[in-house]
Amino acid sequence: MAMPCPSCKNPLDLTLQFILDNPVSVCPHCKVVMNFETSNIATDTLRKGLRDMDNLKKKYSNIAKFS
């Protein structure tokens, strides 16, 4: 399910990776500015978790399908 804009409620189709790379974003519908900046500890932990998930997907890609 796509995260809705907190202002206009339209879906934003943002991924965690996009938010990490672009912590300040603008809604394409209503132009509200959203600030997702967080501490380096939280960002580093999330990046490590995403890397771990990718490694698991690669490890089991021959026996499982991931979406």
Helices and strands as residue ranges (DSSP letters): H 16-21, E 24-26, E 33-35, H 40-59
